[in-house]
Amino acid sequence: MKIDLISIFLLFSSVIIAQEAQKKVYSSPDDVGTLSGIIATAYDGISGEAGTSRQLEKMRSLYAPNAIISKNTRIEGKPSREVLTLEEFYSGTGDFRESGFFEEEVNREVRIFGTMAHVWSTFQIRHTKNGPITRRGINSMQLHFKNDRWWILSWSWDAESEENKIPASFDSY
Protein backbone atom coordinates (compact mmCIF):
# COMPACT_ATOMS: atom_id res chain seq x y z
CA MET A 1 0.00 0.00 0.00
CA LYS A 2 2.80 2.38 0.95
CA ILE A 3 4.67 1.69 -2.31
CA ASP A 4 1.46 2.25 -4.32
CA LEU A 5 0.91 5.64 -2.65
CA ILE A 6 4.49 6.65 -3.32
CA SER A 7 4.18 5.56 -6.98
CA ILE A 8 0.95 7.53 -7.40
CA PHE A 9 2.50 10.58 -5.73
CA LEU A 10 5.56 10.39 -7.99
CA LEU A 11 3.40 9.99 -11.09
CA PHE A 12 1.23 13.01 -10.28
CA SER A 13 4.27 15.04 -9.23
CA SER A 14 6.02 14.37 -12.54
CA VAL A 15 2.89 15.35 -14.49
CA ILE A 16 2.56 18.60 -12.51
CA ILE A 17 6.27 19.37 -12.91
CA ALA A 18 6.07 18.73 -16.67
CA GLN A 19 2.99 20.95 -16.96
CA GLU A 20 4.67 23.74 -14.98
CA ALA A 21 7.82 23.47 -17.11
CA GLN A 22 5.70 23.72 -20.24
CA LYS A 23 3.92 26.81 -18.89
CA LYS A 24 7.28 28.51 -18.39
CA VAL A 25 8.39 27.77 -21.93
CA TYR A 26 5.54 29.50 -23.76
CA SER A 27 3.02 31.89 -22.34
CA SER A 28 -0.20 30.21 -23.41
CA PRO A 29 -1.68 27.57 -25.71
CA ASP A 30 -2.67 30.49 -27.96
CA ASP A 31 1.05 30.81 -28.81
CA VAL A 32 1.05 27.41 -30.55
CA GLY A 33 -2.61 26.44 -30.99
CA THR A 34 -3.05 28.32 -34.27
CA LEU A 35 -0.80 29.07 -37.22
CA SER A 36 -1.22 32.80 -36.58
CA GLY A 37 -0.28 32.31 -32.94
CA ILE A 38 2.89 30.31 -33.53
CA ILE A 39 4.09 32.60 -36.34
CA ALA A 40 3.44 35.76 -34.29
CA THR A 41 5.23 34.17 -31.30
CA ALA A 42 8.21 33.26 -33.49
CA TYR A 43 8.55 36.78 -34.90
CA ASP A 44 8.11 38.29 -31.43
CA GLY A 45 10.69 35.96 -29.90
CA ILE A 46 13.53 36.93 -32.24
CA SER A 47 12.80 40.64 -32.10
CA GLY A 48 13.99 43.09 -29.46
CA GLU A 49 15.87 46.22 -28.54
CA ALA A 50 19.66 46.38 -28.49
CA GLY A 51 21.16 44.57 -25.52
CA THR A 52 17.96 42.79 -24.55
CA SER A 53 17.82 39.06 -23.99
CA ARG A 54 15.92 36.99 -26.53
CA GLN A 55 13.42 34.41 -25.31
CA LEU A 56 15.44 31.42 -26.53
CA GLU A 57 13.68 28.77 -24.43
CA LYS A 58 10.33 30.06 -25.61
CA MET A 59 11.61 30.01 -29.19
CA ARG A 60 12.92 26.46 -28.84
CA SER A 61 9.48 25.33 -27.65
CA LEU A 62 7.97 26.29 -31.01
CA TYR A 63 10.06 23.80 -32.96
CA ALA A 64 9.69 20.03 -33.31
CA PRO A 65 12.65 17.87 -32.29
CA ASN A 66 15.17 17.72 -35.15
CA ALA A 67 13.75 20.85 -36.80
CA ILE A 68 16.06 22.64 -39.22
CA ILE A 69 16.66 26.25 -40.13
CA SER A 70 18.17 27.16 -43.46
CA LYS A 71 19.37 30.36 -45.03
CA ASN A 72 19.36 30.64 -48.79
CA THR A 73 22.08 32.92 -50.12
CA ARG A 74 24.32 33.53 -53.09
CA ILE A 75 28.04 32.88 -52.93
CA GLU A 76 30.03 34.29 -55.84
CA GLY A 77 26.75 34.75 -57.70
CA LYS A 78 25.71 31.10 -57.34
CA PRO A 79 22.77 29.88 -55.21
CA SER A 80 23.81 28.43 -51.88
CA ARG A 81 22.05 27.14 -48.78
CA GLU A 82 23.26 26.84 -45.20
CA VAL A 83 21.32 24.29 -43.12
CA LEU A 84 21.48 24.46 -39.33
CA THR A 85 19.97 22.59 -36.45
CA LEU A 86 18.00 24.74 -34.05
CA GLU A 87 20.87 24.63 -31.54
CA GLU A 88 23.43 25.64 -34.17
CA PHE A 89 21.24 28.55 -35.22
CA TYR A 90 20.69 29.84 -31.67
CA SER A 91 24.30 29.34 -30.62
CA GLY A 92 25.24 31.56 -33.57
CA THR A 93 22.82 34.31 -32.60
CA GLY A 94 23.62 34.37 -28.90
CA ASP A 95 21.29 35.52 -26.16
CA PHE A 96 21.97 39.22 -26.68
CA ARG A 97 22.13 41.37 -29.77
CA GLU A 98 24.45 44.33 -30.07
CA SER A 99 21.93 46.19 -32.19
CA GLY A 100 18.17 46.10 -32.17
CA PHE A 101 16.44 43.62 -34.44
CA PHE A 102 12.76 43.71 -35.32
CA GLU A 103 11.45 41.26 -37.88
CA GLU A 104 7.81 41.65 -38.79
CA GLU A 105 5.51 39.87 -41.16
CA VAL A 106 3.99 41.93 -43.98
CA ASN A 107 2.20 39.18 -45.94
CA ARG A 108 1.30 35.51 -45.51
CA GLU A 109 0.16 32.75 -47.83
CA VAL A 110 -0.91 29.45 -46.25
CA ARG A 111 -1.64 26.01 -47.66
CA ILE A 112 -2.95 23.30 -45.30
CA PHE A 113 -3.59 19.64 -45.93
CA GLY A 114 -4.51 17.38 -43.03
CA THR A 115 -2.02 17.98 -40.23
CA MET A 116 0.59 19.76 -42.32
CA ALA A 117 0.90 23.37 -43.34
CA HIS A 118 3.21 25.36 -45.58
CA VAL A 119 3.45 29.07 -44.83
CA TRP A 120 5.05 31.69 -47.07
CA SER A 121 5.68 34.72 -44.85
CA THR A 122 7.05 37.93 -46.36
CA PHE A 123 9.07 39.87 -43.78
CA GLN A 124 10.82 43.15 -43.23
CA ILE A 125 13.56 43.97 -40.74
CA ARG A 126 14.29 47.16 -38.82
CA HIS A 127 17.02 47.87 -36.27
CA THR A 128 14.74 50.04 -34.14
CA LYS A 129 11.05 49.37 -33.55
CA ASN A 130 9.82 52.17 -35.84
CA GLY A 131 13.02 52.80 -37.78
CA PRO A 132 13.65 52.44 -41.49
CA ILE A 133 13.33 49.03 -43.13
CA THR A 134 16.82 47.62 -43.65
CA ARG A 135 16.01 44.25 -45.26
CA ARG A 136 13.13 42.28 -46.70
CA GLY A 137 12.67 38.68 -47.72
CA ILE A 138 10.46 35.63 -47.58
CA ASN A 139 10.32 32.90 -44.95
CA SER A 140 9.14 29.43 -45.94
CA MET A 141 7.88 27.44 -42.97
CA GLN A 142 6.69 23.88 -42.76
CA LEU A 143 4.56 23.00 -39.74
CA HIS A 144 2.84 19.93 -38.30
CA PHE A 145 -0.23 19.81 -36.02
CA LYS A 146 0.12 17.28 -33.20
CA ASN A 147 -1.07 17.14 -29.58
CA ASP A 148 -3.41 20.13 -29.98
CA ARG A 149 -0.68 22.45 -31.22
CA TRP A 150 1.43 23.42 -34.21
CA TRP A 151 5.15 22.54 -34.38
CA ILE A 152 7.62 24.20 -36.74
CA LEU A 153 9.46 21.49 -38.68
CA SER A 154 11.60 23.78 -40.80
CA TRP A 155 12.14 27.48 -41.38
CA SER A 156 13.96 28.66 -44.46
CA TRP A 157 14.46 32.17 -45.76
CA ASP A 158 15.85 34.14 -48.64
CA ALA A 159 16.55 37.86 -48.67
CA GLU A 160 15.39 40.31 -51.29
CA SER A 161 18.11 41.77 -53.52
CA GLU A 162 18.40 43.54 -56.85
CA GLU A 163 18.58 40.14 -58.54
CA ASN A 164 15.95 38.56 -56.29
CA LYS A 165 12.95 40.87 -56.00
CA ILE A 166 9.90 39.86 -53.97
CA PRO A 167 7.09 39.06 -56.42
CA ALA A 168 3.98 41.27 -56.20
CA SER A 169 1.89 38.27 -55.11
CA PHE A 170 4.09 37.90 -52.00
CA ASP A 171 4.26 41.61 -51.16
CA SER A 172 2.26 43.53 -48.53
CA TYR A 173 -1.27 42.59 -47.47
PyMOL commands that set and color helices and strands:
alter all, ss='L'
color gray80, all
select helices_A, chain A and resi 2-25+30-33+35-46+56-60+86-93+168-170
alter helices_A, ss='H'
color red, helices_A
select strands_A, chain A and resi 63-75+78-85+102-113+116-126+133-146+149-159
alter strands_A, ss='S'
color yellow, strands_A
deselect
rebuild
show_as cartoon
